[in-house]
């Protein structure tokens, strides 16, 4: 099973689960269906692939409660909520709780497929960002203590002379360390270097 096109469908209504699963599989998505949010959470992994479509009104655990549980556990899988007629207020609440999108029943097939495609693209971007962050962290670990100190000065926007003064070394030595930092971090410019550091040390 290709996890890049995986959709988790959660609804206590078997007819809705079957209908959505048929639609998504016909469009070449992989589908795993669950009859409750609790059943989904039992199979949850923090880095779970794909996206989720969940009904907002379900017994035991609602779609809104599921969203809050996911965000509380730092699971960032994109979630699309399904709402019945007149549940717009619930849909807005879900969006505030972290839902990516909402779909109103009865569904428009194209609207469902577009929402799922967008959610999977968001998931791919998240995974790329995680991979990028991991790579930057490895590069940071390769820096010596002095190179890290120079890096901190550069990211703080300090000129070479100020960094040199603060570290008790010459501006020329700072230039050497700066060049080493740029090489080890594989940064083509100071702005790229700053972006890398902000990726792993958000302000």
CORRA-V455720 format. One record per residue. N is the residue number from 0. RES is the residue in three letters. SS is DSSP state (@ for helix, = for strand, . for the rest). OMEGA is omega as a letter, one per 20 degrees, with the letter a starting at -180 (none if undefined). D_CENTER is the distance of its C-alpha to the mean C-alpha in Angstrom with 1 decimal. Layout:
# CORRA-V455720
n->N res->RES ss->SS omega->OMEGA d_center->D_CENTER
n->N res->RES ss->SS omega->OMEGA d_center->D_CENTER
This chain:
# CORRA-V455720
n->0 res->UNK ss->. omega->r d_center->21.7
n->1 res->UNK ss->. omega->a d_center->19.1
n->2 res->UNK ss->@ omega->a d_center->15.7
n->3 res->UNK ss->@ omega->a d_center->14.1
n->4 res->UNK ss->@ omega->a d_center->15.9
n->5 res->UNK ss->= omega->r d_center->15.6
n->6 res->UNK ss->= omega->r d_center->15.9
n->7 res->UNK ss->= omega->a d_center->16.6
n->8 res->UNK ss->= omega->a d_center->19.3
n->9 res->UNK ss->= omega->r d_center->20.5
n->10 res->UNK ss->. omega->r d_center->23.8
n->11 res->UNK ss->. omega->r d_center->27.1
n->12 res->UNK ss->. omega->a d_center->29.0
n->13 res->UNK ss->@ omega->a d_center->29.9
n->14 res->UNK ss->@ omega->r d_center->30.9
n->15 res->UNK ss->@ omega->r d_center->27.6
n->16 res->UNK ss->@ omega->a d_center->25.8
n->17 res->UNK ss->@ omega->a d_center->28.3
n->18 res->UNK ss->@ omega->r d_center->28.2
n->19 res->UNK ss->@ omega->a d_center->24.4
n->20 res->UNK ss->@ omega->r d_center->24.4
n->21 res->UNK ss->@ omega->a d_center->27.3
n->22 res->UNK ss->@ omega->a d_center->25.8
n->23 res->UNK ss->@ omega->r d_center->22.5
n->24 res->UNK ss->@ omega->r d_center->24.5
n->25 res->UNK ss->@ omega->r d_center->26.9
n->26 res->UNK ss->. omega->r d_center->24.2
n->27 res->UNK ss->. omega->r d_center->23.3
n->28 res->UNK ss->. omega->r d_center->20.2
n->29 res->UNK ss->= omega->a d_center->20.2
n->30 res->UNK ss->= omega->r d_center->20.5
n->31 res->UNK ss->= omega->a d_center->20.7
n->32 res->UNK ss->= omega->a d_center->22.3
n->33 res->UNK ss->= omega->a d_center->22.7
n->34 res->UNK ss->. omega->r d_center->25.4
n->35 res->UNK ss->. omega->r d_center->23.8
n->36 res->UNK ss->@ omega->r d_center->20.6
n->37 res->UNK ss->@ omega->r d_center->22.3
n->38 res->UNK ss->@ omega->r d_center->22.8
n->39 res->UNK ss->@ omega->a d_center->19.1
n->40 res->UNK ss->@ omega->r d_center->18.3
n->41 res->UNK ss->@ omega->a d_center->21.0
n->42 res->UNK ss->. omega->a d_center->19.3
n->43 res->UNK ss->. omega->r d_center->15.7
n->44 res->UNK ss->. omega->a d_center->14.1
n->45 res->UNK ss->. omega->a d_center->11.2
n->46 res->UNK ss->. omega->a d_center->9.6
n->47 res->UNK ss->. omega->a d_center->11.1
n->48 res->UNK ss->. omega->r d_center->10.9
n->49 res->UNK ss->. omega->a d_center->11.2
n->50 res->UNK ss->= omega->a d_center->11.0
n->51 res->UNK ss->= omega->r d_center->13.4
n->52 res->UNK ss->= omega->a d_center->16.4
n->53 res->UNK ss->= omega->r d_center->18.3
n->54 res->UNK ss->= omega->a d_center->21.6
n->55 res->UNK ss->. omega->r d_center->21.6
n->56 res->UNK ss->. omega->r d_center->25.2
n->57 res->UNK ss->. omega->r d_center->25.8
n->58 res->UNK ss->. omega->r d_center->28.3
n->59 res->UNK ss->. omega->r d_center->27.4
n->60 res->UNK ss->. omega->a d_center->23.7
n->61 res->UNK ss->. omega->r d_center->22.6
n->62 res->UNK ss->@ omega->r d_center->19.3
n->63 res->UNK ss->@ omega->r d_center->18.9
n->64 res->UNK ss->@ omega->r d_center->19.6
n->65 res->UNK ss->@ omega->r d_center->17.1
n->66 res->UNK ss->@ omega->a d_center->14.3
n->67 res->UNK ss->@ omega->r d_center->15.6
n->68 res->UNK ss->@ omega->r d_center->15.9
n->69 res->UNK ss->@ omega->a d_center->12.3
n->70 res->UNK ss->@ omega->r d_center->11.1
n->71 res->UNK ss->@ omega->r d_center->14.1
n->72 res->UNK ss->. omega->r d_center->13.2
n->73 res->UNK ss->. omega->r d_center->9.8
n->74 res->UNK ss->. omega->a d_center->8.5
n->75 res->UNK ss->. omega->r d_center->5.2
n->76 res->UNK ss->. omega->a d_center->6.8
n->77 res->UNK ss->= omega->a d_center->7.7
n->78 res->UNK ss->= omega->r d_center->11.3
n->79 res->UNK ss->= omega->r d_center->14.3
n->80 res->UNK ss->= omega->r d_center->17.4
n->81 res->UNK ss->= omega->a d_center->21.0
n->82 res->UNK ss->= omega->r d_center->23.8
n->83 res->UNK ss->. omega->r d_center->27.5
n->84 res->UNK ss->. omega->r d_center->29.9
n->85 res->UNK ss->. omega->a d_center->30.2
n->86 res->UNK ss->. omega->a d_center->26.9
n->87 res->UNK ss->@ omega->r d_center->25.3
n->88 res->UNK ss->@ omega->r d_center->25.3
n->89 res->UNK ss->@ omega->r d_center->23.3
n->90 res->UNK ss->@ omega->r d_center->20.8
n->91 res->UNK ss->@ omega->r d_center->20.5
n->92 res->UNK ss->@ omega->a d_center->20.1
n->93 res->UNK ss->@ omega->r d_center->17.3
n->94 res->UNK ss->@ omega->r d_center->15.5
n->95 res->UNK ss->@ omega->a d_center->16.2
n->96 res->UNK ss->. omega->r d_center->14.8
n->97 res->UNK ss->. omega->r d_center->11.4
n->98 res->UNK ss->. omega->a d_center->12.3
n->99 res->UNK ss->. omega->a d_center->11.2
n->100 res->UNK ss->= omega->r d_center->14.8
n->101 res->UNK ss->= omega->a d_center->18.1
n->102 res->UNK ss->= omega->r d_center->20.9
n->103 res->UNK ss->= omega->r d_center->24.6
n->104 res->UNK ss->. omega->i d_center->27.0
n->105 res->UNK ss->. omega->a d_center->29.0
n->106 res->UNK ss->. omega->r d_center->26.4
n->107 res->UNK ss->. omega->a d_center->26.8
n->108 res->UNK ss->@ omega->a d_center->25.8
n->109 res->UNK ss->@ omega->r d_center->24.5
n->110 res->UNK ss->@ omega->r d_center->22.4
n->111 res->UNK ss->@ omega->a d_center->20.8
n->112 res->UNK ss->@ omega->r d_center->20.2
n->113 res->UNK ss->@ omega->r d_center->18.8
n->114 res->UNK ss->@ omega->r d_center->16.3
n->115 res->UNK ss->@ omega->r d_center->15.2
n->116 res->UNK ss->@ omega->r d_center->15.1
n->117 res->UNK ss->@ omega->a d_center->12.9
n->118 res->UNK ss->@ omega->r d_center->10.4
n->119 res->UNK ss->@ omega->r d_center->10.6
n->120 res->UNK ss->@ omega->r d_center->10.3
n->121 res->UNK ss->@ omega->r d_center->7.0
n->122 res->UNK ss->@ omega->r d_center->6.0
n->123 res->UNK ss->@ omega->r d_center->8.2
n->124 res->UNK ss->@ omega->r d_center->6.9
n->125 res->UNK ss->@ omega->a d_center->3.6
n->126 res->UNK ss->@ omega->r d_center->6.7
n->127 res->UNK ss->@ omega->r d_center->8.9
n->128 res->UNK ss->@ omega->r d_center->7.6
n->129 res->UNK ss->@ omega->r d_center->7.9
n->130 res->UNK ss->@ omega->r d_center->11.2
n->131 res->UNK ss->@ omega->r d_center->12.3
n->132 res->UNK ss->@ omega->a d_center->11.9
n->133 res->UNK ss->@ omega->r d_center->13.9
n->134 res->UNK ss->@ omega->r d_center->16.5
n->135 res->UNK ss->@ omega->r d_center->17.0
n->136 res->UNK ss->@ omega->r d_center->17.6
n->137 res->UNK ss->@ omega->r d_center->20.1
n->138 res->UNK ss->@ omega->r d_center->21.9
n->139 res->UNK ss->@ omega->a d_center->22.1
n->140 res->UNK ss->@ omega->a d_center->23.7
n->141 res->UNK ss->. omega->a d_center->26.3
n->142 res->UNK ss->. omega->r d_center->27.6
n->143 res->UNK ss->. omega->a d_center->30.8
n->144 res->UNK ss->@ omega->a d_center->31.2
n->145 res->UNK ss->@ omega->r d_center->33.1
n->146 res->UNK ss->@ omega->r d_center->30.6
n->147 res->UNK ss->@ omega->r d_center->27.8
n->148 res->UNK ss->@ omega->r d_center->30.2
n->149 res->UNK ss->@ omega->r d_center->30.8
n->150 res->UNK ss->@ omega->a d_center->27.1
n->151 res->UNK ss->@ omega->r d_center->26.6
n->152 res->UNK ss->@ omega->r d_center->29.5
n->153 res->UNK ss->@ omega->a d_center->28.2
n->154 res->UNK ss->@ omega->r d_center->24.8
n->155 res->UNK ss->. omega->r d_center->26.9
n->156 res->UNK ss->. omega->a d_center->28.7
n->157 res->UNK ss->. omega->r d_center->32.0
n->158 res->UNK ss->. omega->a d_center->34.7
n->159 res->UNK ss->@ omega->a d_center->36.1
n->160 res->UNK ss->@ omega->a d_center->39.3
n->161 res->UNK ss->@ omega->r d_center->37.5
n->162 res->UNK ss->@ omega->r d_center->35.4
n->163 res->UNK ss->@ omega->a d_center->38.6
n->164 res->UNK ss->@ omega->a d_center->40.5
n->165 res->UNK ss->@ omega->a d_center->37.9
n->166 res->UNK ss->@ omega->r d_center->37.8
n->167 res->UNK ss->. omega->r d_center->41.6
n->168 res->UNK ss->. omega->a d_center->41.4
n->169 res->UNK ss->. omega->r d_center->42.6
n->170 res->UNK ss->@ omega->r d_center->40.6
n->171 res->UNK ss->@ omega->r d_center->41.4
n->172 res->UNK ss->@ omega->r d_center->39.8
n->173 res->UNK ss->@ omega->r d_center->36.7
n->174 res->UNK ss->@ omega->r d_center->36.6
n->175 res->UNK ss->@ omega->r d_center->36.9
n->176 res->UNK ss->@ omega->r d_center->34.0
n->177 res->UNK ss->@ omega->r d_center->32.0
n->178 res->UNK ss->@ omega->r d_center->32.7
n->179 res->UNK ss->@ omega->r d_center->31.8
n->180 res->UNK ss->@ omega->a d_center->28.4
n->181 res->UNK ss->@ omega->a d_center->27.7
n->182 res->UNK ss->@ omega->a d_center->28.8
n->183 res->UNK ss->@ omega->r d_center->26.9
n->184 res->UNK ss->@ omega->a d_center->23.6
n->185 res->UNK ss->. omega->a d_center->24.3
n->186 res->UNK ss->. omega->a d_center->24.0
n->187 res->UNK ss->. omega->a d_center->26.1
n->188 res->UNK ss->. omega->r d_center->26.5
n->189 res->UNK ss->@ omega->a d_center->26.1
n->190 res->UNK ss->@ omega->r d_center->23.4
n->191 res->UNK ss->@ omega->r d_center->21.3
n->192 res->UNK ss->@ omega->r d_center->22.0
n->193 res->UNK ss->@ omega->r d_center->21.0
n->194 res->UNK ss->@ omega->r d_center->17.6
n->195 res->UNK ss->@ omega->a d_center->17.1
n->196 res->UNK ss->@ omega->r d_center->18.1
n->197 res->UNK ss->@ omega->r d_center->16.1
n->198 res->UNK ss->@ omega->a d_center->12.9
n->199 res->UNK ss->@ omega->r d_center->14.0
n->200 res->UNK ss->. omega->a d_center->16.1
n->201 res->UNK ss->. omega->a d_center->14.5
n->202 res->UNK ss->. omega->none d_center->17.5
